[in-house]
């Protein structure tokens, strides 16, 4: 199924390590939501459809501007998908062409002296890409420069030689050297080159409303993007034979809470005694994927039926006015997703539930994608091997460096009304297209440099 494209202004941040004074650079972002179906400096994200979020990079010398999708469900950075791939829709081809390209021969700092094989093929839940490895300088910037505190030098990444069913490059934010790869990925390089002082980053996708942006901060958190205390959960190990390291956490239960009566219904996850399950947090997936037993019961509450073949649940759009909340309970922490935000408008008349059935043959029991993550503030910390969660809200900007002990002691500065406002904005949004970006604002305060949309 094809989703309509729309722009969503976001914010990405990278906090520089504390070597005298803390520093942070904020850069403009945008995003494109296209389903990958598996898989401190601040920078801009671009939201182009309803299935992925894009960040702008400057690669090489001089810097070549390229947008790529951020994806916590994969590990490698690659650019230049085949925009003429016949499996793409016309609007996807146009979005692909607008993301920019990287030409190694025009960069004076480009080279292919890498320690791994020269080529690789990466398979996603939907789509695949064959890449050739290069090394070059990469900046999280919209300035066209690959120099400065927000850049890494001589970093390894892939340039696509062929791709199918993928209309954007991908910045994999998963596990690199010593885990899933035999070379340092982007997260590794940020820490190794002391751009950040930990292999950690936080993500607030923000609502689907173009006027309500989010933030990704490498090496830090923004305490004005959530409410309450960040609750830390240990990362779980690979879950099956042949599995890789992923951002697994324990989910104890999922409930539907009626906002009018206050009654709560707990969904069975299919395990005996509803034993907790391991879930993957994946920003590269537009939808979430739940056990069939759980999804079937949830679909009935939204007057929908699970279409296992297409992997969707078609529901009446009238569900966007429901006064109910889906509650996701983890080992530590709870995230509430208003039912209206879990109903995705495909066009002006049709809607689907924000979850599909998980595929038992993949080995993954459950995956929480953008339909969940837009309601959460999530800190992914490979250094302390934790995932920290809080309820998303938006009451300004206050990026701070994550200490060596992790993010568990941070308390959000927003109150409950800010979270409610964020959800109300999301409920009003319907996919569409917005041309142009806001003017850039540069601010300096307490060692922080910010470039905001």
N, C-alpha and C positions, 0 to 999 in steps of 0.2 A: 504494500500500500504506500502511496506517495503522500507526503505531508507538505503543506503549504509553508513556504519560507517566510520568516520574519526576523527583524533585527531586534536584538535585546542588548542594551548597553550594560556592560559589566565592568568590574574592576579587578585587576590582578596585581598582587603585591609581592615583592621579594624583599625581605629584611636582611640588611647586611650584618655580619657578625659584630659583636660588641668589642671593638678594638680601640677603646678610647671613648667613642660616642656611638650611640645607635643611629643607624641611618636606614631610610626606606625610600624607595623610588616607586611612584605610582605611574602606570602607563595606561593609555586607552585600550579597551578591549571590545570584542564583539563575539557573536556566537552563531553556530549553525547546528541545529538539532537534526541529525540524520542518524538513524539507528545503526550502531555497530553491532548490536545484539549479542555481545560478549566482549567481550574484551576488557633579609628582606629587601625584593624589588617588586613593585606593583606594575602590572601591564594590562592592556586592554583586551577584553574578550568580545567576540562578535557572535550574536545569536542569529543564525540565518534561517533555521527552520525549527521544527519541534523535536529534533532528536540529537543535537550536539552543540557544544560551545567552542568557539574559536578564539585563539590567542594569536597576536601578531608578533612575529619574530623578524629580526634583521640578521641575515646570514651572509658571511663573507666580508671581503674588503674590496670596494666599498660595500656597505650593507645592502642586501637585496631583500625587500619586504615580502614576507610569505605568511599567510594565515594557516594555522593548523588546529585541529580539534583536540581539546584536552581530554584525556582518557585514562582514568584510574584503573581500568581493566586490562591495559596492555603495558608493555615495557619499553618500546623503542620509539624514537623519533624518526619520521620519514616525511618527505615532501614530494610534490609534483605528481599527483595522480593523473591518470589518463582522462582528460576532460572530454574526449571524444568517444569514450566507451559507450557502446550501443545499449548497454543495460541501464544507462542513466536516463532520467527524464530530461526534457529540455531545460526546465528551471534548474535542475541539478547541474547540468553542463554549464549554464550561465554562472551559477554560484561558484563552481569549480574554477572557471576561467578568471573570475574576479579575485581569487585568493592569492594570486601572484605565483611566480616560479623562481627557482634557483638554478642558475647556470654556472657550473663549477669553473669553466674556462675564463669567465669574466671576473673571477675573484682571485686576487693576488695571494690570498692566504689559504686557498683550497689545496688539499692533497689527498692521495689515496694510500698513504703509507700506514695502513691499519694492521693490527695484529690478528684480526679474525679473518675468516673467509671473505672474499671480495663481494660475494652476493648472498642473498638470503630471500626466502619466500615466507611471508607472514600470512596466516589464515585467521580471519575473524569469523564470528558467528554468521555474518553476512559479508561476503566479499573477501578478496585476497589481493596481495601486492607482492611483486618481485622487486627487490631493491638492490642497488649497488652502493656499497659503503664509501663514504668520503669523510674527511675531517676538515673542519673549518671553525671560524669564530662565530658564535651565536649570541645575539643580544635580545633580551626581553625589552623591546623598545619599539616605539613608532617613529623614531627620529631618523631611521635609515642608517644608523651607525651601529656597528658591532663592537664598539669600544666603550669602556667605562665600567663602573662598579656593578652594573646589572648584566654583565656579559661573561661568557666562558670562552676560552680559547682552545683551538685544536680539538674540538669535541667531535666524537664520532656520531654519525647519523646516516640515514639511507636516502637515496634519491631513486624514485620509482622508475623502472624501465618498462613495467607493464602493471596494470591494475584492472580489477573488475569489480563493479558494484560499489565503488568507493569514490565519492566526489570531493574528498578533501584529504589532505595529509593529516597525520596524527602525531600528537605529542604524548607518548605513553609515559605515564607517571607512576608506573609500577616498579618492580624490583629489578635491579641491574646486576652488577658484578657480584659474584659469590652467591647469587640466588638463582635468577632465571637466565642471566646472560654471562658471557665470558669477556665482556668489556664494560666500561663505565657508561651508564646511560645518563640522561640529562640531570636527573635528581642526584646521582653520584657526583657529576662534575660540579654542580653548584656547591656541594659541600667540600669536595676535594680542593677546589680552587678558592675556597673561603668566601664565596659570594653569600652563602648562608652558613650558619654554624651548626646545622643539623640536617639530617635527611628527613625533613618534615615540611609539610605544607598544609594550609587550611583552605577549605572551599566553601563558599556560600554562593550557590548559583543564583539566588534571588528568585523573585516571582517571575511568572511568564509575562508580566506587564512590562512593556518597553520603558516605562518611566521609573521603574524600580530596579536598579542595578544590583549586581552581586560583586563578589571579590574572591580572588585566589591569591594567597600570600605564601610565597616560598620562604620557609624559615620563620614564619610568624603567624600571629592571629590578629583579628580585628575585633576588639571587645565591644564595638558598637554595631556588630552584626549578629548578635544573639542575646538571648535572655537566660538568666540563671547561670549555674556553674557548669563548666565543661565536665562531662562524666567520662572517665577513661575506661576502656575495655581492652583486654589483652588481645593481640592479634592471634588468630588460630592458625595452626600449621596446615599444610596441604591436606586435603580431605580424602583423597582416594589414590590408588596406584596410578602413577603417571601424571599426577596433578602437579601444578607449579605453585609458587608462592603467590598468593592473592591477598587482597584486603578483606579477609574473613573476620567476622565477629559473631558472637553468639546472640541469636534472637530468641527470647524466651516465649513470646506470644504475640499475636496480633488480634486486636479487638475492634469492634464497631461500637462507638458510644453515641447514643441518641441525645442531641443537645436540648431537646424539649423535655423528655421524661427523665433523663439522667441514667437510663438503663444501659447496661454494657453486655455485649455478646462477644464471646471468645471463639475464634475460628480454630478448628482442628488443623494441625499441620500434617496429619497422616501418621505421625509417630505414636507408638504406644504411650499412653498417659500424657500425650502432647509434649513429649520430651523436647527441649530446646534444639533448634537447628542452626547450622552455620550458614550465614548469608554473606554474599559478596557485595561491597559497595562500589558501584561502577558508574562514573559520570559519562562514560562513552555509550551508555544505553539509554535511549529515550524513555523506554518503559521499564517497569519492574517485572520480575518473573517469580511466580510463587508456586508451591506445590499444588497439584491439580485439586486435591481434596479441599484445600483452603480457598483456592480461587473459585471453585464451583459454588461454594456457600456464599462467598463474597459477591459473585456475579448475580446470584438470586436476590440479594438485598438491593441490588441496583437495577433489577428487572432486566438482566442480561443473561445471555447464554454463552458458554465458552466455546469458541471455534478453535479446536485443537489444531486443525490443519493449517489455518492462517495464523494461529498464535495470538488471537485477539479476542476481546469481549465487546461486542457492540451493545451499547446501552442508550436509553433515551437521554437527550441533552437536558431534559428537565431535572436530571439528577444534580445539575450544577447549582440548584437552589436548595438542596437538602441541608437541613440543620443537623448534620451528623459529622463525626470525626473518626478517622481510622487511627488507632493508637498502636504504635510499634514499640514493644517493650524489649529492651536489651539486657545483657548481664548487668550493666550499669547505665541508667538513663532511659528516658522515654521520649519519643518524638511523635507529635500529633500532626496528622495531615488532614485538613478539612476535606470532607467527602467531595465537595465541589472542585477541589484542586486535583482530585484523583480521577476526574472525568475529563478526557482530552477531546476538545473539538477538532474534528478532522476538516470540516468545512462549516458553512453557516447552518447546516441542517443535521449533520451526523456527528456522533460522538463515540468514543471507545473508552473502556475502563483503562486506568493507568497501569494495568498489569496484564500479563499473559501467562500461560502455563509454562512452568519450567520443564526442560527436557531431561528426563531421567538418564537418557543414554549419554548425556554430556558429563555426568558425574556431579553437576552443580544442583544442589537442592533448591536454592533460592538466590535471587539477585535483586538488589534494590538500586534502581536507576534514577533518572532525573525526576520522575514523578514523586519519588520519595525525597530525593536530595534537595529539591527546591524548598522544602519545609525544614531542613536541617542545616546546622553549621557543623562541619566535619573537619577534624584534624587528623591527617594521615601521617603517622610518625614511625618511620622505619628505624630510627635511632633507639627509641624506647620500646619499640614493638607494641605500640598501642594505637587504638582508634578512639578519639574523644568526640563526644556528641553533645550538642545543645540545640534548643529550639531556635530556628532562624528568626531574626528580626532585623530592622534597619533603622538606626537612629543616628547615623552619621559615620564618621571614620576615626579610628584610633588604633592603627597598626602597632603591634608590639612584638618583640623578639621572643621566640619560644626558648626557655632555658634548657639546660642539659637534662633536667629532671622531667621534662615533658610539659604538656599543656594543661594538666589536670587541675591546677590551682587558679586558672583564669576564671573570672566571673564576668558575665556579660553586663554591659551598662544599660541595655534597653529594658523597658518594662513591658508588661503583657500587652499594653495597648499598641506598642510598636509592632509586635508579632501579629496582632489581629489586623492591623492596618496593612501589613505585608500580604496577608492572606486575602483580604478584601480586594486589594489591587489585582492579585492573581486571578480571582474569580471573575473580574470584569474583563479580562483579556481574552481576545479571540485572535487566532493566527491571522496575520496579514503581512504587508511589507512596508517598511519604513525606510525611505531613502535618506542618506546623509547621516553624519555624526555631529554631535554637539561640539562646541568650541572647547579647546583644551585649556585647562586651568592649572597653573603651576603655583604651588604653595610651599613655603619653607617655615618649619616650626620645630624647635627642639631636635635638630639634626635630621628631620624628616623632609625629603623632597618628594612632592606629589605631582603627578600629571594625570588629571582626571578628565573623563569625557564631559 
